């Protein structure tokens, strides 16, 4: 588990490896969220807006 100092730092000051570790820790906290929702979030974060929108359409209820 990261120290409180590391968790309080500005994310822009973290190395890519530290950012990835933090992201993976967050995903573990969201274990009850559908993997497709997490994938849509990841796509939006990566700037893949059309792909995220398509995936979100798949998550809408049919009624």
N, C-alpha and C positions, 0 to 999 in steps of 0.2 A: 504494500500500500504506500502511496507517495506521502512524503512528509507534508505537514500543514503548510510549510513555507512553499513547497513546490506547487501545491494545489491552490495557493492564494496568488501565485504569479500570474501576470498578464499572459494569456495564451500566445500572444505574438512573440513573447520572449522564450518560448519553449522550442526545443529542437524538434525536427520532424518526427524523430523516434518517440519523444515525450508526448507530442500531440497525438500520435497514433495510439500510444498506450492509454492516454486519457480517453480517447474516443472508444477504444475497446472496453474500458471500464464503464463508460456510460451505456454502451450497448448491453452489457451484462445486467445493468440495473433495469433495462427495459425488456426483460425476457418475456413478459406477457404480451408484448406488442407483436402483431403479425409481421413475419419477415418481409412481406411485400411492402408494408408501410415503411419499414426501415430502409428497404431498397429505394423506395421513392424519395425518402429524405436524402439518402446518399447521392442519388442522381441530381436532385436539386442543388445540393451542396457543391457538386462537381460542375454545375452549370449546364447540365443536360436537361434543359427545361422540357423539350418536346417528349423525350423518353419518360420523364417523370410524370408528365400530364397523361400520357398513354397508360402508364401503370396505375395511376390514380383512377382513371376511368374504369379499370378492371375491378377496383375495390368498391365502387359505388353499388348500392343495393339495386336489385333488378325490379323492385316494385315501387 
